[in-house]
């Protein structure tokens, strides 16, 4: 009886090891196929490598909802941009928007990477 219990435990353990090995093999093969398919087929490109569509926002004419949508900022922050624009009588250069303490040149760099162009046109 003792022999039978030990033999059963061994069989279960062997079975689990085999199942685990097969699962790892299938997982590895699947990942390899996806990896090769992305690089062997030039028609299938990762979306991260595609350049974003350029969006131009004129800081002197943009409405509050345009700032929110294009720059992906909050409503209070968009209001602050409009208030600063009114106080200055319009922005003279795109960097004038950096006068807001909540905004840094880092955000402007991120916007450039996202394809957002800050423009200054006539009011």
TORPA-4810 file (N, C-alpha, C, O; in nm, 3 decimals):
<nodes>
NODE_1_0.083_-0.119_0.000_0.000_0.000_0.000_0.087_0.125_0.000_0.061_0.221_-0.073_X
NODE_2_0.191_0.123_0.083_0.284_0.235_0.093_0.347_0.260_-0.045_0.362_0.375_-0.088_X
NODE_3_0.383_0.153_-0.111_0.446_0.161_-0.243_0.351_0.226_-0.343_0.393_0.307_-0.426_X
NODE_4_0.223_0.191_-0.336_0.123_0.244_-0.426_0.103_0.394_-0.407_0.088_0.467_-0.505_X
NODE_5_0.102_0.441_-0.282_0.086_0.584_-0.254_0.205_0.663_-0.309_0.189_0.769_-0.369_X
NODE_6_0.327_0.608_-0.286_0.446_0.678_-0.332_0.449_0.680_-0.485_0.488_0.779_-0.546_X
NODE_7_0.409_0.571_-0.546_0.407_0.562_-0.691_0.304_0.660_-0.749_0.330_0.722_-0.853_X
NODE_8_0.189_0.675_-0.685_0.086_0.768_-0.731_0.136_0.912_-0.720_0.115_0.991_-0.812_X
NODE_9_0.200_0.945_-0.610_0.255_1.081_-0.593_0.359_1.111_-0.701_0.361_1.219_-0.759_X
NODE_10_0.444_1.013_-0.727_0.545_1.030_-0.830_0.481_1.051_-0.967_0.525_1.136_-1.044_X
NODE_11_0.376_0.974_-0.996_0.306_0.987_-1.124_0.242_1.125_-1.139_0.248_1.186_-1.245_X
NODE_12_0.181_1.174_-1.033_0.117_1.306_-1.036_0.224_1.414_-1.056_0.205_1.506_-1.136_X
NODE_13_0.333_1.403_-0.984_0.442_1.500_-0.997_0.500_1.498_-1.138_0.526_1.604_-1.196_X
NODE_14_0.521_1.380_-1.194_0.574_1.368_-1.330_0.476_1.429_-1.430_0.516_1.500_-1.522_X
NODE_15_0.348_1.402_-1.410_0.245_1.458_-1.498_0.248_1.611_-1.495_0.242_1.676_-1.599_X
NODE_16_0.256_1.669_-1.376_0.258_1.815_-1.362_0.382_1.876_-1.427_0.374_1.982_-1.488_X
NODE_17_0.495_1.810_-1.414_0.618_1.858_-1.477_0.605_1.856_-1.630_0.648_1.949_-1.697_X
NODE_18_0.546_1.751_-1.683_0.526_1.741_-1.827_0.432_1.851_-1.876_0.460_1.916_-1.977_X
NODE_19_0.321_1.872_-1.807_0.226_1.976_-1.845_0.292_2.113_-1.840_0.273_2.193_-1.931_X
NODE_20_0.370_2.141_-1.737_0.439_2.268_-1.724_0.539_2.287_-1.838_0.550_2.396_-1.893_X
NODE_21_0.612_2.182_-1.871_0.710_2.189_-1.981_0.641_2.219_-2.114_0.688_2.301_-2.192_X
NODE_22_0.530_2.152_-2.139_0.455_2.175_-2.263_0.402_2.319_-2.268_0.409_2.384_-2.372_X
NODE_23_0.350_2.368_-2.156_0.298_2.504_-2.151_0.407_2.606_-2.179_0.386_2.701_-2.254_X
NODE_24_0.523_2.586_-2.121_0.635_2.678_-2.144_0.679_2.672_-2.290_0.708_2.776_-2.350_X
NODE_25_0.685_2.554_-2.346_0.725_2.538_-2.486_0.628_2.610_-2.579_0.670_2.682_-2.670_X
NODE_26_0.500_2.590_-2.556_0.398_2.656_-2.641_0.407_2.807_-2.625_0.399_2.880_-2.724_X
NODE_27_0.423_2.853_-2.504_0.434_2.996_-2.480_0.554_3.055_-2.551_0.545_3.161_-2.612_X
NODE_28_0.667_2.986_-2.544_0.789_3.033_-2.609_0.772_3.035_-2.759_0.813_3.131_-2.824_X
NODE_29_0.714_2.932_-2.816_0.692_2.927_-2.960_0.599_3.039_-3.006_0.624_3.102_-3.108_X
NODE_30_0.494_3.063_-2.933_0.398_3.168_-2.969_0.467_3.303_-2.970_0.450_3.380_-3.064_X
NODE_31_0.544_3.333_-2.867_0.614_3.461_-2.861_0.713_3.474_-2.975_0.726_3.582_-3.032_X
NODE_32_0.781_3.368_-3.009_0.878_3.371_-3.117_0.808_3.399_-3.249_0.858_3.478_-3.330_X
NODE_33_0.694_3.335_-3.273_0.621_3.357_-3.397_0.575_3.501_-3.409_0.586_3.560_-3.517_X
NODE_34_0.525_3.560_-3.302_0.480_3.699_-3.305_0.598_3.790_-3.331_0.589_3.884_-3.409_X
NODE_35_0.709_3.762_-3.265_0.830_3.844_-3.281_0.875_3.843_-3.426_0.901_3.949_-3.484_X
NODE_36_0.884_3.724_-3.485_0.931_3.715_-3.622_0.830_3.773_-3.720_0.870_3.833_-3.820_X
NODE_37_0.702_3.755_-3.695_0.604_3.805_-3.789_0.606_3.958_-3.796_0.580_4.015_-3.902_X
NODE_38_0.637_4.024_-3.685_0.642_4.170_-3.687_0.760_4.220_-3.769_0.749_4.323_-3.836_X
NODE_39_0.871_4.149_-3.763_0.991_4.198_-3.830_1.011_4.138_-3.968_1.081_4.198_-4.050_X
NODE_40_0.951_4.024_-3.998_0.965_3.965_-4.129_0.866_4.023_-4.229_0.890_4.019_-4.349_X
NODE_41_0.755_4.075_-4.181_0.651_4.128_-4.268_0.649_4.280_-4.254_0.597_4.332_-4.155_X
NODE_42_0.705_4.354_-4.351_0.710_4.500_-4.338_0.572_4.567_-4.342_0.560_4.684_-4.307_X
NODE_43_0.469_4.493_-4.385_0.336_4.553_-4.389_0.274_4.560_-4.250_0.182_4.638_-4.227_X
NODE_44_0.325_4.480_-4.156_0.273_4.480_-4.020_0.373_4.556_-3.934_0.481_4.505_-3.903_X
NODE_45_0.339_4.676_-3.896_0.428_4.759_-3.815_0.363_4.787_-3.681_0.241_4.805_-3.674_X
NODE_46_0.442_4.790_-3.575_0.385_4.828_-3.446_0.334_4.971_-3.454_0.398_5.056_-3.515_X
NODE_47_0.219_4.998_-3.392_0.161_5.131_-3.400_0.246_5.236_-3.329_0.235_5.354_-3.361_X
NODE_48_0.330_5.196_-3.234_0.413_5.292_-3.162_0.515_5.356_-3.253_0.562_5.467_-3.224_X
NODE_49_0.552_5.291_-3.364_0.653_5.347_-3.453_0.595_5.447_-3.551_0.670_5.519_-3.617_X
NODE_50_0.463_5.452_-3.564_0.400_5.545_-3.655_0.400_5.685_-3.596_0.375_5.703_-3.477_X
NODE_51_0.427_5.784_-3.681_0.427_5.922_-3.633_0.283_5.969_-3.614_0.195_5.935_-3.693_X
NODE_52_0.261_6.047_-3.508_0.125_6.097_-3.486_0.089_6.203_-3.590_0.175_6.268_-3.647_X
NODE_53_-0.040_6.218_-3.611_-0.089_6.320_-3.703_-0.064_6.458_-3.641_-0.090_6.478_-3.523_X
NODE_54_-0.013_6.551_-3.721_0.018_6.684_-3.671_-0.110_6.761_-3.645_-0.200_6.767_-3.730_X
NODE_55_-0.118_6.821_-3.526_-0.231_6.906_-3.490_-0.174_7.043_-3.455_-0.082_7.054_-3.374_X
NODE_56_-0.228_7.146_-3.516_-0.182_7.282_-3.489_-0.287_7.353_-3.406_-0.406_7.351_-3.439_X
NODE_57_-0.242_7.417_-3.298_-0.333_7.495_-3.216_-0.280_7.637_-3.208_-0.166_7.659_-3.168_X
NODE_58_-0.363_7.732_-3.247_-0.327_7.872_-3.241_-0.369_7.924_-3.104_-0.488_7.933_-3.073_X
NODE_59_-0.271_7.957_-3.022_-0.299_7.998_-2.885_-0.374_8.130_-2.876_-0.433_8.160_-2.772_X
NODE_60_-0.374_8.209_-2.981_-0.444_8.337_-2.978_-0.589_8.328_-3.024_-0.668_8.419_-2.998_X
NODE_61_-0.623_8.221_-3.093_-0.760_8.210_-3.143_-0.834_8.087_-3.090_-0.955_8.074_-3.109_X
NODE_62_-0.762_7.997_-3.026_-0.824_7.872_-2.981_-0.923_7.897_-2.868_-0.899_7.975_-2.777_X
NODE_63_-1.035_7.829_-2.877_-1.136_7.834_-2.771_-1.094_7.739_-2.660_-1.008_7.653_-2.678_X
NODE_64_-1.157_7.755_-2.546_-1.125_7.675_-2.428_-1.138_7.525_-2.458_-1.052_7.447_-2.417_X
NODE_65_-1.243_7.486_-2.527_-1.263_7.343_-2.556_-1.156_7.288_-2.651_-1.126_7.168_-2.647_X
NODE_66_-1.099_7.374_-2.737_-0.989_7.329_-2.824_-0.864_7.299_-2.742_-0.796_7.200_-2.767_X
NODE_67_-0.835_7.386_-2.645_-0.721_7.360_-2.557_-0.739_7.227_-2.484_-0.646_7.147_-2.474_X
NODE_68_-0.858_7.205_-2.434_-0.887_7.082_-2.359_-0.870_6.959_-2.448_-0.806_6.861_-2.408_X
NODE_69_-0.925_6.964_-2.567_-0.923_6.849_-2.657_-0.783_6.823_-2.714_-0.735_6.709_-2.710_X
NODE_70_-0.720_6.924_-2.767_-0.592_6.904_-2.836_-0.476_6.885_-2.738_-0.396_6.793_-2.754_X
NODE_71_-0.468_6.972_-2.637_-0.357_6.964_-2.543_-0.382_6.863_-2.432_-0.292_6.830_-2.354_X
NODE_72_-0.505_6.813_-2.426_-0.545_6.715_-2.324_-0.517_6.769_-2.183_-0.448_6.707_-2.102_X
NODE_73_-0.574_6.886_-2.158_-0.558_6.952_-2.028_-0.694_6.970_-1.964_-0.797_6.947_-2.027_X
NODE_74_-0.693_7.010_-1.838_-0.819_7.027_-1.764_-0.885_7.160_-1.802_-0.821_7.249_-1.859_X
NODE_75_-1.012_7.170_-1.769_-1.087_7.292_-1.796_-1.030_7.412_-1.720_-1.015_7.519_-1.779_X
NODE_76_-0.998_7.400_-1.590_-0.940_7.513_-1.518_-0.806_7.560_-1.579_-0.776_7.679_-1.583_X
NODE_77_-0.728_7.465_-1.626_-0.600_7.502_-1.687_-0.622_7.573_-1.820_-0.551_7.669_-1.852_X
NODE_78_-0.720_7.528_-1.897_-0.753_7.596_-2.024_-0.801_7.738_-1.996_-0.769_7.831_-2.071_X
NODE_79_-0.877_7.755_-1.889_-0.923_7.890_-1.850_-0.804_7.979_-1.818_-0.803_8.097_-1.854_X
NODE_80_-0.705_7.924_-1.750_-0.585_8.002_-1.715_-0.510_8.047_-1.839_-0.457_8.158_-1.844_X
NODE_81_-0.504_7.961_-1.940_-0.439_8.000_-2.066_-0.514_8.115_-2.129_-0.452_8.212_-2.175_X
NODE_82_-0.647_8.107_-2.133_-0.726_8.216_-2.189_-0.711_8.344_-2.110_-0.704_8.452_-2.168_X
NODE_83_-0.705_8.335_-1.977_-0.687_8.453_-1.892_-0.552_8.518_-1.918_-0.543_8.640_-1.932_X
NODE_84_-0.446_8.436_-1.926_-0.313_8.490_-1.955_-0.311_8.555_-2.092_-0.251_8.661_-2.109_X
NODE_85_-0.375_8.493_-2.189_-0.381_8.550_-2.324_-0.447_8.687_-2.321_-0.400_8.780_-2.386_X
NODE_86_-0.556_8.700_-2.244_-0.626_8.829_-2.235_-0.540_8.933_-2.163_-0.537_9.049_-2.203_X
NODE_87_-0.470_8.890_-2.057_-0.385_8.983_-1.983_-0.270_9.036_-2.069_-0.233_9.153_-2.058_X
NODE_88_-0.215_8.950_-2.153_-0.102_8.989_-2.238_-0.148_9.058_-2.367_-0.065_9.111_-2.442_X
NODE_89_-0.277_9.058_-2.392_-0.325_9.112_-2.519_-0.291_9.021_-2.635_-0.278_9.065_-2.749_X
NODE_90_-0.276_8.894_-2.606_-0.240_8.793_-2.706_-0.096_8.748_-2.687_-0.012_8.823_-2.638_X
NODE_91_-0.069_8.626_-2.727_0.067_8.573_-2.717_0.148_8.620_-2.836_0.100_8.623_-2.949_X
NODE_92_0.272_8.657_-2.810_0.362_8.702_-2.918_0.443_8.585_-2.974_0.472_8.580_-3.094_X
NODE_93_0.478_8.490_-2.887_0.557_8.372_-2.926_0.498_8.249_-2.858_0.434_8.261_-2.753_X
NODE_94_0.519_8.131_-2.916_0.466_8.009_-2.852_0.518_7.989_-2.710_0.447_7.933_-2.627_X
NODE_95_0.640_8.032_-2.682_0.695_8.011_-2.547_0.630_8.102_-2.443_0.650_8.080_-2.323_X
NODE_96_0.552_8.202_-2.485_0.483_8.291_-2.389_0.388_8.212_-2.299_0.359_8.253_-2.186_X
NODE_97_0.341_8.100_-2.348_0.248_8.018_-2.269_0.318_7.960_-2.146_0.252_7.918_-2.051_X
NODE_98_0.452_7.958_-2.149_0.529_7.904_-2.037_0.528_7.996_-1.915_0.584_7.961_-1.811_X
NODE_99_0.465_8.111_-1.926_0.454_8.201_-1.811_0.361_8.143_-1.704_0.363_8.187_-1.589_X
NODE_100_0.282_8.046_-1.742_0.195_7.980_-1.644_0.281_7.888_-1.558_0.355_7.805_-1.611_X
NODE_101_0.273_7.902_-1.425_0.357_7.820_-1.339_0.330_7.670_-1.351_0.419_7.589_-1.322_X
NODE_102_0.211_7.632_-1.392_0.177_7.489_-1.404_0.240_7.425_-1.527_0.240_7.302_-1.541_X
NODE_103_0.292_7.506_-1.616_0.342_7.457_-1.743_0.493_7.472_-1.749_0.548_7.574_-1.708_X
NODE_104_0.560_7.370_-1.799_0.705_7.376_-1.815_0.739_7.345_-1.960_0.654_7.303_-2.038_X
NODE_105_0.864_7.365_-1.994_0.906_7.334_-2.130_0.897_7.184_-2.157_0.895_7.141_-2.273_X
NODE_106_0.892_7.104_-2.050_0.877_6.960_-2.065_0.744_6.926_-2.131_0.737_6.840_-2.218_X
NODE_107_0.638_6.996_-2.089_0.507_6.972_-2.152_0.511_7.008_-2.300_0.455_6.937_-2.383_X
NODE_108_0.578_7.119_-2.332_0.587_7.157_-2.472_0.662_7.052_-2.553_0.626_7.025_-2.668_X
NODE_109_0.765_6.992_-2.495_0.838_6.885_-2.563_0.748_6.764_-2.583_0.752_6.700_-2.689_X
NODE_110_0.669_6.731_-2.482_0.576_6.618_-2.494_0.473_6.644_-2.603_0.439_6.554_-2.680_X
NODE_111_0.424_6.769_-2.610_0.328_6.803_-2.715_0.392_6.787_-2.853_0.328_6.737_-2.945_X
NODE_112_0.517_6.830_-2.867_0.587_6.814_-2.995_0.595_6.667_-3.033_0.571_6.630_-3.148_X
NODE_113_0.630_6.582_-2.935_0.639_6.438_-2.961_0.505_6.380_-3.003_0.500_6.284_-3.079_X
NODE_114_0.396_6.437_-2.953_0.262_6.390_-2.987_0.213_6.450_-3.118_0.103_6.419_-3.164_X
NODE_115_0.294_6.537_-3.180_0.257_6.597_-3.308_0.173_6.723_-3.291_0.105_6.765_-3.385_X
NODE_116_0.175_6.783_-3.173_0.098_6.906_-3.148_0.190_7.025_-3.165_0.295_7.033_-3.102_X
NODE_117_0.150_7.118_-3.253_0.230_7.237_-3.280_0.158_7.356_-3.217_0.040_7.381_-3.245_X
NODE_118_0.230_7.429_-3.131_0.176_7.550_-3.070_0.209_7.666_-3.162_0.326_7.696_-3.186_X
NODE_119_0.106_7.730_-3.214_0.126_7.841_-3.306_0.072_7.970_-3.244_-0.012_7.968_-3.155_X
NODE_120_0.123_8.080_-3.294_0.077_8.210_-3.247_0.037_8.289_-3.372_0.122_8.324_-3.454_X
NODE_121_-0.090_8.314_-3.385_-0.141_8.392_-3.497_-0.214_8.513_-3.446_-0.225_8.535_-3.325_X
NODE_122_-0.264_8.592_-3.538_-0.337_8.713_-3.498_-0.468_8.674_-3.433_-0.532_8.575_-3.469_X
NODE_123_-0.504_8.754_-3.335_-0.627_8.732_-3.258_-0.751_8.763_-3.338_-0.862_8.750_-3.288_X
</nodes>
